[in-house]
Amino acid sequence: MLDNVDGAFHDPVFLTAMFGGRWRRYRSASPHGSFHHTPVLQPIGSTGYYCAEAWRGYAEPAVPTDRARVREAFISYSSWCSQQSLVCELLRLDPLGKLRALADDIPNGRIVDGQPVAVLDTPSDMDHYRAQLPAACRRSLRSAERRLEARIIAPSELSSLTAAATLHAETLRRVRAADKWFVQATDLQSLSTLPGFMNIGVFNRSTGKIASFAGCLIESGRLHILLVGNDLLTDSKGASDLLYEAIVACAVESGTTARPIHRIYFGGGRSLGGGDSLMRFKLKFSLGRAVPCTYLALVHDPAAAARLSVSFERGPSSEPLSEVQRTCFPFLS
C-alpha cells in the first residue's frame, strides 16, 4: 500500500494490469496535506504531446481538505504535467465524493457532468433488497439458481481466472470495444493478488463452465465493478442477474467484517444519455438510482492546446475519444 494513501486505485499492480505502461505517478506533500494522482497518458497522434484519461472506476486524487490548498495543489500538478508534455486531462471523479465541491475554481479546469452511473448504497439485508427488485428479475433469479451458482473465484484458481479473462475478451469483442478495455489472463491473475480486488463468477452447476464474471475493486468502502464477461448461450440465461445479485450479497455480508462495503458503483451504459439496454439492466440492481459521472476537465498547457487546435490532424492510429473528452477538448477532434 502506498504511503499515506488509502487507495487500491493507486497501487502499481492495479495500474500496470489495467493500463500497461501508460500511467505516471505524481505526488506532492506539504504541512497542509498531500496530493497524489496517477494520470494515464495517451499520445495525441504523432505530435509528441499527450492527453490523459483513466477509464476504470471512479477514483479521484488524494487531496488536501482545504479548498485553497486544493487549488494550489492542482496549479503545481498542471505545471508538472506541462513538463511531461501532458496537454490536457479528463479526470474522472467519484460521483458522490468530496472533490467536486473543492475543485470548482481550479485554473484551466472545469467540472463537467457525463453519463449517468448506477449506484446503490449497500442494503441492510438481502431479503428486503430482493423484494424491491422488479418481478421479472426475481423470476429470472429463481430460474437461474436451479442451473447456475455464483461464488467468489479464489486467486489460486488459475483455470477459472483464465476462463473469466477469456469470457471478458469475448464479451468485449462482441460489442466491438476499443483495445484499451481488454485485460489479459496474466493481468487478471495479478489483480487477484490485491487485497481489495474480488472476482465473482457464475458457473453452470452441471458442467462447471463459467457463464458470467465480474472483477471488482473495493476501496474506502466503495465497490467498483471494473471487468465483466457474459455468455449468451441458452443454458446461461439469467447468469448476469445472478452475478449482480451476488455482488450485492457480498456487499451486505461485508457489513460484519473489518472492511465493510457501503456503496456499489455498477457503472454506466454505452451512451452519454444512459437510455441504452446496458444502463437499464444496471438500474434494476441499483433500484433505479443513478447519478452523473463527474469529470474535472483540465488544460495543463494552454499554449500547446492552442497550437494543436490549428495544426493537429488526427491520425488513424489514435484511440477513439469519449464523447465527453471530445466536448471538453475540441482541438483533439
Buried (B, 14 or more C-beta within 10 A) or exposed (E): EBEEBEBBBBBEBBBBBBBEEBBBEBBBEEEBBBBBBBBBBBBBBEBEBBBBBBBBBBBBBBBBEEBEBBBBBBEEBBEBBBEBBBBBBBBBBBBBBEBBEBBBEBEBBBBBBBBBBBBBEBBEEBEEBBEEBEEEBBEBBEBBBEBBBBEEBEBEBBEBBBBBBBBBBEBBEEEEBEEBBBBBBEBBBBBBEBEBBBBBBBBBEEEEBBBBBBBBBBBBBBBBBBBBBBBEEEBBBBBBBBBBBBBBBBBBEBEEEEEBBEBBBBBBBEBBEBEBEBBEBBBBBBBEBBBBBBBBBBBBBBEBBEBBEEEBEEEEEBEEBBEBBEBBBEBBE
